[in-house]
Amino acid sequence: MATQSTYLELSEDGGGSHKFYEVVLDGTQVTVRYGRIGETGQAKTSAFATEAKAQAAAAKKVGEKLRKGYAPAVQGVRQRRAVTRRSIESVRSTASQAPVLWRFASGAAAFGIFVDAERCWVGNQNGDVYTVTHGGTVTGRFRLPDGVKCIVADDFWIYAGADDGKVYDLSGKVPRVAYEIAEDVDIYWLDIHEGVLGVSDRAGRITTIDHEDEFQWARKGRGDSAWMVRCDDDAVYHGHSTGVARYDAADGTPVWETPLQGAVLFGWQEDDSVYAGTSRSAVHRLRKSDGASEAVYHCDATVFSCATAPGGRYVFAGDSHSSIYCFDQSGERLWKLATGCGSAFSMQYLDDRLYIVTTDGSLACIDATETAIRAAQEGNVPKPVDVKAAASLTAVEATATLETVAFDDPSGADGVILECVREGDRLRVRVVSGGYDSLRNVQFPKDVREAGARYLVDGVRLSERGGFYRAYGDIRRLR
């Protein structure tokens, strides 16, 4: 039987879908290739017992895509769409200099930041992710295949969303693909809560994906350019060009929508409130329960980022003119200072320090104590330490390749043994080691799953909501 190929495309205006899907039938094998138009995409091959079964499977896949709006096309006629990047302004602030303790030049404009008790993370548009101690020592470097849009944490796990439509787990020694959002989706921001991923995108959509990387629900907001998504136990909060909306976390039911003046460019949350920084030079605090306005924090230029001190006792903002602000809870401006290293695309406050990542690619640590701020306002600031990464620091790249180790006695494993099993057309991972529920699925990278394979991981934790385990640490394949 000659090889048969069916090539389909789905291209929508206004920043919507722009993707292809190809099914190649070759005897008893069916290869599916899919991704963004103009790119190579991903390919998966399945083998069937007979040519008839392979033909049926191929026809089913093509039929499913045709029903979703795909149509036959000629490869190469439509061109790739450019990935959207936030415009970068380099206006210099005229305010007094902030007390920057140290700064690290990552090499390209940086959106991604996360700070915990152990270290700081910065991710830039080159796809580089660095870890830096609170004292300003570079300790690690990852290299992702495309630019980093944001870095978020979910309990123990650290995730980076990238321009290639994937979300990478950075919690182990090697970056692994944790979620594969459709390659045509131009990710603007993401958040993860208890293994459930929320994605906001260029087209103004909000999409949620569960711990098995399977679609839950999606909604189209009233606006576009959705730069804000924040998730909690009960809801997903979505900010776009016309305002902020709340959706029920379970099924996406709309709860409320609050229009705002100016496009939402960044979002933050506390237990009872969400914060939206806007293009109209303000941060709005909205009550989570009903979307009512609780306070407005007025800046002097477009707000690129915002954050709070615990409980919202202070509200911080970064504008497009390389200034940062601090307000009290009610909205009174306490201070405005210049970063000295570009506009803050993202920020986070921890233990009297404000950490920012900027348009010039810096990760900067600012002393936000009252004493240091007062001195800065009087013109007395420390000389920032310019942190350098060691020349010997090697970038660890994302890969689906696993180290293979021999293991003959599962009872003596230093870690937890998992097994990949086929369940219908899905590959699931379950715990083999004793003391665990062997019927619960394990959140585990999809690109390293293989039916019948066994793996050794550092450990697993039961999700707080129950229902599934989450693997953490290094992953090795057992032979």
N, C-alpha and C positions, 0 to 999 in steps of 0.2 A: 504494500500500500504506500503511495506517495505521501510525503509530508504535506499537511494542510495547515495553513495559517489564517487566522481571522484577526484583523487589527481594528480596534474600535477607539473612538475618542469621545470625551465629554468636555465641552468648553463653554463656559457661561460668562456673560458680560458682568461688569461691575465687581470684579475681584472674586467671582465665584470659582467653581471647579474648572480645572484646566489639566486634565489627566487622560492617560491612555490605558488600554487594557488589551493585551494580545494573548490569544490562545493558539498554541501550536500542537497539532496532533501528529504523532509519529509512531505508527504501529500501536503498541500497547502503552505508550507513554504520552502524557499530557503535560505540557509546560505552559505555565501562566507567567506572563511578564506584565508588570504594571508600574505606574509611577507618574511623575510630572511629564507633560509633553515637552519634548526636546531634551530629555535626560534618559540615561540608560535604564533607570528604575531597578526593580528587584525581580528575580525569577525564582519560581518554585516548580519542581518536576515531580509528578506522581506516576507511579506504575500501576497497571491494572492487569487482571488475570487474562483478559482476552481483548482483542481489538474492538469487539462490539461494545464491551463495557467502557473502554477508553473513549470511543466515539460518543456514547451516551453522556459520559461525564463532560466532555468538551462541549457538546451541544447544550447541556444544562448551564454551564458557566457562561456561554455566550448569551443564552436566553435571559439569564438573570441580569446581565449588564444592559441588554437592549431594553428590558422593562424599566431600568433605572434611568434611561435617557441617553445612553451611549448610542453612537451611530457608526457605521462603517466609514473609514477614512483612509487617506493615503499618508503613510508615515513621511514626515519631513515637510509637509505643506504648512501646518501650523508651527509657529516658533515658540520657544520657551518664554515664559513670562519672567520678568526680573523679580527677585525677592525684594520686598519693601523694607527699607531701613528708615528709622526715624531721622528726620532732617537734623543736622548738627549746626548749631549756631555757636560762634566763637566770640561773642561780645564780651568784652572785659568788664568786670564789675568795678564800680567806683567806691564800693564800701571798704571799710577797714579790713585788714587781712585776718582770717580765722586762725586760731592757734593749732596749726597742723603739726602733729608730732612726727609723723613719718608718711612717706608716700612711695608707692611702687608703680613704675611705668610698665603696664602689661603689654604694650606694643600696638594697640588698636583701640578704637572707641569701645567702651565697656558698658553693657547693660546689666550683666549678671553679678549679684552679690548675695552672699549669705554669711552670717556671723553667728557662731555659737561659742560655748565656753572654752573650746579648745583652739579654734582657728578661724581665719577669714577666707572666704572663697571669692575669686573674681573671674568672670568669664567675658571674653571680648569677641569682636566681630571676625577675628581671624580663626576662631575656634579654639583658642588657648584658654585653659582653665588653670589657675594657680591657687595653691594654698599658702597662706602667710600666717605666722603666729601673731598674737596681739602685740608682741614686742617689735614686729617688723622683720622677721626672718622668713625667707621663702623656703618652704619645705617640700613642695611637690608641684608637678605640672602634668596635666592631661592635654591631649590634643584630640579634638573632635573634628569630624569631617566637614563641618560648616560652622558659620557664625553662631555664637551663643546669644539667645534672646533673654534668658533669665535663669536664675538658680533658685531653687526652693527646697525646703526640707519637709519631711513627713516622718516625725519621730526620729529614728536612727538614720533614715535614708536621705541622701542628698541627690537631687535630680537637676539636670540641665536640659532645657529645651533649646533646640537648634534649628537653624534655617533649612535643614534637610528634611524637616517634618518628623523628626524622631526626638524622643526624650531619653536621655542617657542616665543610668544609675551610676553615680560616682562613689558609692559607698565602699566598694572593694578596691583591690589593687589595680584593676583594669576597668575602664568604662564599658558598660554593657547596655544594649538597647533594652529599655524597660517597656516603652510604649512606641508604637508606630502609628502616628497620626497620618492620614492620607497625605501623600507627597504634594498634592496640589494645594493643601491648606497652608496659607501663609501665616504661620504662628506669630501672634503679637505678644501674648503672655500666657502663662499657665500657673496653676496652683494644684497641689495634691493634698488630699485629706483622707487618711485611713485607706490608702491605696487607690482611691478614686481620683482620677485626673480631670481637671476642668481646663478647657482650652478656649481662649478667645482669639479671634483672627481678624484679618484685614476686611473681610466681607461683613463684619458685625455679627458673626454667629458665636454662640456659646455651645460647646459640645462637651459631654462627659463620657469618660471611658473607665471601665472597671479594672480591678486588679488583674484580670486575665487578658487585659488589652482588648476587651470586647466593648463595642459601642453600647452606651446606655440610652442617651437621648440627646437631641440637639434642638436649639431654638434660634431663630433669626431675630435679632434686636431691631428696634426702630431705626437705629443709626448704623454707621459703618465704623471702620478703624477702631476695633474694640481692644483697647490697651489695658483693660482692667478685668481680672477675674480673681475672686477670693472665695474660698470654700470653708464651710464649717460643718458641724454635725447635721444641721437641718436644712441648709440652703447653699445656693451658689449666687454670688453677687457679680453682676456683669456691667461694666462701664464702657460706653461707646461715644460716638460723636454727638449724641443728643441727651445723654443722661445715664442714670444707673437703674438697673432692674434687679429684682430678687426672684429666683426660681426655687421651687421645692427641690431639694437634693435628690429625692428618690425618683421622681418621674418628670421633673421639669415643668411642673404646673406654675404659671406666672402668679406671683404673690402681690407685688407692687412694682411700679415704675415711677421714678422721680426725674422729671426733666431738669436739666441744668443749663445755665448760660455757659457756652464754650464746650469744646470737646473734652472728654475725659482722657487724660494721658497717663494716669497712674492710679493705682488703688492700694489701700492698706486696710487692715481691720483690727479691732479689739473685740472683746467678748460681746459687747452690746451695740457697737457702732462700726460703720464702714466709712472710710475717708477717700475722697476722690479729688485728685489734683487736676486742674483744668487749664485749657488754653486761654481762659479769661482771667488769669492771674489770681486764682483763688483755690484754696482747699476747702471742700465741703464735708462736714461731718453729718452723716445721716443715721437715724435710728434704724437698727436692723429689723425691728418688729414691724414697722409700717412705712419706712422710707422718709419720715419727717425730718426736716432740717433741724439740727441741734446747734450748729455753730458754723461760721464762715471765717476762714483765715486768709486775710488779704495780703497778697504779695505785689511786687512791682513789675512783674513780667510773667510770661507763660510758665506754668509749673510743670516741670519734667518729672518730679518725684516727691514723695512724702513718706513720713514714718512717725511713730510715736514712741514716747517713753512708756513703760508698763502702766496700764490702766488709763492711758491717754492724758497723763498729767502735763506732759509737754507734747506739742505737735511741731514737727520739723518739715521744712519744704526746701526744695532746690529749684531754682528758676533757670531760664534760658540765657541769663546774663551772668552766669558763673557766681551767683550769690546763693547763700543758704540762710534760712530763717529759723527762728524759734518763737513759738507762741505759747501762752498758757492755755489751759483747757477751755477757757471761755472765749478765746479769740484775740486777746490782747497780744500785740507783737512785743516780744521781749528783746530781740536783737536781730540784726541782719549783718552778715559778714561775707567777705569774698573768699572763695575756695583757693584761688591762686593756681588752679590746675584744671580749669574747664568747668562746664555745667554738670551738675549731678544727675545722671540718668537714673540711678537707683541709690537707696540709702538704707541704713539700719542703725538703730541706737542700742548700745549695750554697755552697762556699767560705766556711766558718765562719759562715754565716748560715742561720737557719731562717725560712722564709717560710710564713705561715699565712693561710688565708681563713676567715672566722668567721661565727657566727650573726647578728652585727649588720651583716654585709656588708663588713667591713674586710679589706683585704690589708695585712698587717703584716710588716715586716722586723725580725727579732730578731738582735742580735749574740750569737752562740753561742760566742765565744771563751772560754777559761778565765778570762782576766782580767776580761772583762765580766760573766760569770756570778758570779764571786767577789764583785765589787763590788756586784752586784744583791742577792746574799744578805746583804750588809752594809747594804743600804738605799740604795746609791748608784747611781742610774740616770740616763741622759740624758733630757732632755725630748723626747718624740717629736715629729717634724715632721709636722704634718697636711698631707698632700699634697692639692692640689685640681686638678681637671681644668679646663683653660681653657674659658671660656664659649663660645669660638669653635669648640671641638672638635665636629665633626659626626659623628654616628653613621652608619656605612656599613651599609646593610641588605642582607640576603640577597636575591638576585634571580637569575632565569634569563635575564635580558636581557644580551646581549653587545654590546660596542662593535664596530661593523663598520668595517673598513678596506679600502681598495683596494690590490690587490697584483697586479702584472702579471708579475713576474719571480721565480718561486720560488727560483731559484738564488742570489738576493741577499738572502734573508730574514735579518733579525736575530732569530733564534729558530728554532724548529722548526715545520714545517707538518704538520698532521694532517688526516686525512680520515675522515669517518663513512661506514661502509658497512653495508648490510643483509646479515645472515647468517641466513637462515631468518626466524624471528620476532624476532630480536635485532638491535640496532644496536651495531656494534663500531667502535672508533676505531683507526686504524693510522697509522704514520708515513709521510709522503710524502717528506720531505727525504732527501737522499742520506746514506749512511754508517750507516744503521740497517736493522734487519731489518724489512721491510715486512709480514711475516707475523705478527709479534707484536702482540697487542692492547695498547692503552694504557689505563691506569686514568684515567678521565675522567668528569666529572660527567654523570649520566644525563639531567638535566632540560634540558641544552642540546644534546643530540645530535639531529641531523636528517640523514636519509639524503642523501648527496651533498654535504653541507656540508663546507667546509674551514676550519681554524682555525689561528691562529698563537699559539704558547705560548712562554714564555721558554726552556724546555728540557724534556728528558725524561731520566730515569735508568732504567737497567735495574735491576730489583729484585735484591736480594742473592741470592735463591733462583733468579733467572733466570725465564724464561718470559713475562714481560710488562714493559712500560715503565710509568713513572709520570710523568705530566705535572706540571710545577710552574710557579708564577708566574702572571702575568696571562694571561687567555684572550681573544683577539679573533677575530671571525669575518671571514673573507676574502670579498670580493665580486668 
